[in-house]
Amino acid sequence: MAISLFEIIKYIGYVPQLAGTIMATVAFVEGVKSGDPGAEKKQAVLDSLKANWETISANFSTKIEFDKLIPLISLLIDLAVTVYNLFWKKDPPPPAAVRG
């Protein structure tokens, strides 16, 4: 799902508020679904945020519906996953040495 520059500008004020919540949700989902494909994990993050949107939006005093922010949230999830993978994801163990 692509996000237009206009949509980014329209909702840019929500980025600081959403970033921490999205990062925490990404880290949680990465821990629970570590072996699952990326698309499934991203959907799990979206589902979690949507299910908790009433509480999240109340904490941020936001009246915007979740569906209107999906393009921005999707972009922020991608960025959070990149940050998570760069700084917190553990490298897989090296392959066992082949004995010959």
Secondary structure as the mmCIF struct_conf table of DSSP 4:
data_model
#
loop_
_struct_conf.conf_type_id
_struct_conf.id
_struct_conf.beg_label_comp_id
_struct_conf.beg_label_asym_id
_struct_conf.beg_label_seq_id
_struct_conf.end_label_comp_id
_struct_conf.end_label_asym_id
_struct_conf.end_label_seq_id
HELX_RH_AL_P HELX_RH_AL_P1 LEU A 5 LYS A 10
TURN_TY1_P TURN_TY1_P1 TYR A 11 TYR A 11
HELX_RH_3T_P HELX_RH_3T_P1 ILE A 12 TYR A 14
HELX_RH_AL_P HELX_RH_AL_P2 VAL A 15 VAL A 32
BEND BEND1 LYS A 33 LYS A 33
TURN_TY1_P TURN_TY1_P2 SER A 34 GLY A 35
BEND BEND2 ASP A 36 ASP A 36
HELX_RH_AL_P HELX_RH_AL_P3 GLY A 38 ALA A 51
TURN_TY1_P TURN_TY1_P3 ASN A 52 ASN A 52
HELX_RH_AL_P HELX_RH_AL_P4 TRP A 53 ASN A 59
TURN_TY1_P TURN_TY1_P4 PHE A 60 SER A 61
HELX_RH_AL_P HELX_RH_AL_P5 PHE A 66 PHE A 87
TURN_TY1_P TURN_TY1_P5 TRP A 88 TRP A 88
HELX_LH_PP_P HELX_LH_PP_P1 LYS A 89 ARG A 99
#
